[in-house]
Each structure stands twice: as C-alpha cells, then as structure tokens.
Amino acid sequence: MEVFKFMGENLVLMPDVREQTILVVDDSNITRSLIERVYKDQYKILMASNGREAIDIVDTMPEGVIVAILLDLNMPDLDGFAVLDHFKEKDLFNKIPVSIITGDSTKETINRCLSYNIVDILIKPFSGFDIERVVAKMVK
C-alpha cells in the first residue's frame, strides 16, 4: 500500500485500484460544494483551496487517477495561473485535462487562459448543468 500525506491526513492508495478522481481547486466553499454535490456518486472528489495544494496533490497522485481538474484562477498562496504554468513546465496537460472556473471574464484573462492547453472555461456563476457539460468533455 502507498501512503501519502495531504492536509495533515494519511491517505492510503491501493496500488492496483484506480478510482477516477476529479480535483476541484477553488478557495470558495460554495463552488467546491456544488461540484461535489453534482459528482459525489460518480467520481471521487478531491478538493484544494489554493494552487499550492493542487500542485502537491497532482505531484503525489499516481498517473491516471485524476481524470479532470476544475481550476479557479483567483486564489490565495498560489493562483490558478501558477498551476497552469506548473502543468506547462511538467507537460501535464496531455495527462490530466484542465478546465478553468473563474469570475473574471475580461478579454485579457480569457485570452491568457486560452494560451494554455485547457479544455474549457466556465464563468461564475454557473450551474450544475454547465459543470456536467465541461466534465463530460474532459473525461472523454
């Protein structure tokens, strides 16, 4: 068994078990709760409240476990663009699909997001249907 620490808790992974996991990276409890409600019966949901936690999770999880990331841009510690830069440096976009969730719909922000190999952008506020549409595109 493989054991790793995340947010002070020991998590145990069985080497041959690959649960499909969605990583939700957002400092908003409301957003994280909405996404968890939509997918709790279909996927394992991991949550991070900032970019540093997200990078730690991605770098410690076995390849293939995380099937989609919903990433906010504006967060404390490390923002979403730092996570996108990390993905670009480590060539992770081909391994883990990423979609952006943000309240910033300025042309500059949208263009900056589209300069990365992301799947989609969801502008807040969004519905459960919007999330389902984007996640369906990522896990195909």
C-alpha beads as a LAMMPS data file, in Angstrom:
LAMMPS data file: protein, C-alpha beads

140 atoms
139 bonds

1 atom types
1 bond types

-500.0 500.0 xlo xhi
-500.0 500.0 ylo yhi
-500.0 500.0 zlo zhi

Masses

1 110.0

Atoms # bond

1 1 1 0.000 0.000 0.000
2 1 1 1.148 3.504 -0.814
3 1 1 0.582 6.143 1.886
4 1 1 0.948 9.871 1.423
5 1 1 0.018 12.913 3.465
6 1 1 -2.458 15.525 2.313
7 1 1 -3.651 18.348 4.542
8 1 1 -2.409 16.512 7.631
9 1 1 -4.267 13.294 6.877
10 1 1 -2.749 9.999 5.803
11 1 1 -4.333 8.769 2.594
12 1 1 -3.834 5.172 1.563
13 1 1 -3.821 4.138 -2.084
14 1 1 -4.011 0.526 -3.106
15 1 1 -1.524 0.076 -5.960
16 1 1 -3.906 -1.733 -8.326
17 1 1 -7.007 0.352 -7.615
18 1 1 -7.527 3.369 -9.835
19 1 1 -10.535 5.386 -8.765
20 1 1 -11.453 8.086 -11.212
21 1 1 -10.960 11.355 -9.375
22 1 1 -11.900 14.941 -10.090
23 1 1 -9.729 17.571 -8.444
24 1 1 -11.591 20.787 -7.629
25 1 1 -9.254 23.709 -6.966
26 1 1 -11.119 26.724 -5.624
27 1 1 -10.999 28.775 -2.439
28 1 1 -14.810 29.090 -2.475
29 1 1 -16.617 26.550 -0.301
30 1 1 -19.788 27.203 -2.304
31 1 1 -18.158 26.245 -5.602
32 1 1 -16.477 23.165 -4.142
33 1 1 -19.750 22.023 -2.526
34 1 1 -21.729 22.475 -5.751
35 1 1 -19.277 20.395 -7.757
36 1 1 -19.121 17.739 -5.050
37 1 1 -22.933 17.506 -4.992
38 1 1 -23.048 17.028 -8.769
39 1 1 -20.393 14.271 -8.868
40 1 1 -20.263 12.567 -5.460
41 1 1 -21.925 9.411 -6.794
42 1 1 -19.833 9.186 -9.976
43 1 1 -16.299 10.207 -9.034
44 1 1 -14.055 10.521 -6.063
45 1 1 -13.723 14.253 -5.402
46 1 1 -10.514 15.788 -4.086
47 1 1 -10.512 19.439 -3.131
48 1 1 -7.800 22.043 -2.821
49 1 1 -8.307 25.617 -1.683
50 1 1 -5.227 27.051 -3.391
51 1 1 -2.721 26.362 -6.116
52 1 1 -0.015 25.031 -3.800
53 1 1 -2.338 22.302 -2.501
54 1 1 -3.339 21.466 -6.072
55 1 1 0.256 21.061 -7.213
56 1 1 1.041 18.904 -4.173
57 1 1 -1.917 16.639 -4.965
58 1 1 -1.108 16.350 -8.672
59 1 1 2.567 15.652 -7.997
60 1 1 1.830 12.883 -5.445
61 1 1 -1.091 11.064 -7.084
62 1 1 -0.330 8.121 -9.349
63 1 1 -0.759 8.843 -13.042
64 1 1 -4.253 8.138 -14.317
65 1 1 -6.113 8.645 -11.042
66 1 1 -7.072 12.283 -11.633
67 1 1 -9.274 12.371 -14.735
68 1 1 -10.191 16.078 -14.614
69 1 1 -9.289 19.294 -12.844
70 1 1 -11.613 22.238 -12.362
71 1 1 -9.297 25.143 -11.569
72 1 1 -10.143 28.584 -10.204
73 1 1 -7.787 31.420 -11.113
74 1 1 -8.059 33.792 -8.177
75 1 1 -6.871 32.010 -5.006
76 1 1 -4.548 32.707 -2.092
77 1 1 -0.975 31.405 -1.853
78 1 1 -0.609 30.269 -5.496
79 1 1 -3.185 31.300 -8.071
80 1 1 -4.541 29.251 -10.955
81 1 1 -2.054 30.677 -13.430
82 1 1 0.787 29.308 -11.283
83 1 1 -0.861 25.888 -11.523
84 1 1 -1.207 26.268 -15.295
85 1 1 2.483 27.227 -15.505
86 1 1 3.376 24.118 -13.469
87 1 1 1.327 21.965 -15.865
88 1 1 3.085 23.512 -18.843
89 1 1 6.564 23.028 -17.316
90 1 1 5.839 19.381 -16.413
91 1 1 3.970 18.633 -19.667
92 1 1 0.868 17.512 -17.752
93 1 1 -1.896 18.869 -19.997
94 1 1 -1.826 15.674 -22.088
95 1 1 -2.150 13.548 -18.942
96 1 1 -4.760 15.498 -16.964
97 1 1 -7.391 17.668 -18.647
98 1 1 -7.935 21.068 -17.030
99 1 1 -10.874 23.444 -17.259
100 1 1 -10.943 26.892 -15.714
101 1 1 -13.655 28.150 -13.366
102 1 1 -13.456 31.879 -12.791
103 1 1 -15.397 35.015 -12.060
104 1 1 -13.067 37.063 -14.253
105 1 1 -14.490 37.285 -17.746
106 1 1 -12.238 40.033 -19.051
107 1 1 -10.863 39.559 -22.545
108 1 1 -7.297 39.668 -21.188
109 1 1 -7.940 36.841 -18.702
110 1 1 -9.800 34.684 -21.237
111 1 1 -7.010 35.107 -23.799
112 1 1 -4.375 34.314 -21.190
113 1 1 -6.255 31.127 -20.237
114 1 1 -6.558 30.100 -23.860
115 1 1 -2.789 30.373 -24.276
116 1 1 -2.615 27.122 -22.239
117 1 1 -3.800 23.722 -23.422
118 1 1 -7.035 23.797 -21.387
119 1 1 -10.332 22.142 -22.281
120 1 1 -12.806 24.904 -21.417
121 1 1 -13.599 27.967 -19.304
122 1 1 -16.626 28.278 -17.023
123 1 1 -17.521 31.793 -15.945
124 1 1 -19.049 32.118 -12.465
125 1 1 -21.843 31.888 -11.627
126 1 1 -22.532 28.592 -13.369
127 1 1 -24.996 25.747 -12.933
128 1 1 -24.653 22.044 -12.289
129 1 1 -25.540 21.505 -15.963
130 1 1 -22.597 23.720 -17.015
131 1 1 -20.245 21.665 -14.837
132 1 1 -21.572 18.394 -16.254
133 1 1 -21.026 19.638 -19.818
134 1 1 -17.413 20.625 -19.135
135 1 1 -16.501 17.497 -17.160
136 1 1 -18.016 15.309 -19.896
137 1 1 -15.652 16.959 -22.389
138 1 1 -12.662 16.374 -20.097
139 1 1 -13.210 12.706 -19.289
140 1 1 -13.891 11.557 -22.868

Bonds

1 1 1 2
2 1 2 3
3 1 3 4
4 1 4 5
5 1 5 6
6 1 6 7
7 1 7 8
8 1 8 9
9 1 9 10
10 1 10 11
11 1 11 12
12 1 12 13
13 1 13 14
14 1 14 15
15 1 15 16
16 1 16 17
17 1 17 18
18 1 18 19
19 1 19 20
20 1 20 21
21 1 21 22
22 1 22 23
23 1 23 24
24 1 24 25
25 1 25 26
26 1 26 27
27 1 27 28
28 1 28 29
29 1 29 30
30 1 30 31
31 1 31 32
32 1 32 33
33 1 33 34
34 1 34 35
35 1 35 36
36 1 36 37
37 1 37 38
38 1 38 39
39 1 39 40
40 1 40 41
41 1 41 42
42 1 42 43
43 1 43 44
44 1 44 45
45 1 45 46
46 1 46 47
47 1 47 48
48 1 48 49
49 1 49 50
50 1 50 51
51 1 51 52
52 1 52 53
53 1 53 54
54 1 54 55
55 1 55 56
56 1 56 57
57 1 57 58
58 1 58 59
59 1 59 60
60 1 60 61
61 1 61 62
62 1 62 63
63 1 63 64
64 1 64 65
65 1 65 66
66 1 66 67
67 1 67 68
68 1 68 69
69 1 69 70
70 1 70 71
71 1 71 72
72 1 72 73
73 1 73 74
74 1 74 75
75 1 75 76
76 1 76 77
77 1 77 78
78 1 78 79
79 1 79 80
80 1 80 81
81 1 81 82
82 1 82 83
83 1 83 84
84 1 84 85
85 1 85 86
86 1 86 87
87 1 87 88
88 1 88 89
89 1 89 90
90 1 90 91
91 1 91 92
92 1 92 93
93 1 93 94
94 1 94 95
95 1 95 96
96 1 96 97
97 1 97 98
98 1 98 99
99 1 99 100
100 1 100 101
101 1 101 102
102 1 102 103
103 1 103 104
104 1 104 105
105 1 105 106
106 1 106 107
107 1 107 108
108 1 108 109
109 1 109 110
110 1 110 111
111 1 111 112
112 1 112 113
113 1 113 114
114 1 114 115
115 1 115 116
116 1 116 117
117 1 117 118
118 1 118 119
119 1 119 120
120 1 120 121
121 1 121 122
122 1 122 123
123 1 123 124
124 1 124 125
125 1 125 126
126 1 126 127
127 1 127 128
128 1 128 129
129 1 129 130
130 1 130 131
131 1 131 132
132 1 132 133
133 1 133 134
134 1 134 135
135 1 135 136
136 1 136 137
137 1 137 138
138 1 138 139
139 1 139 140
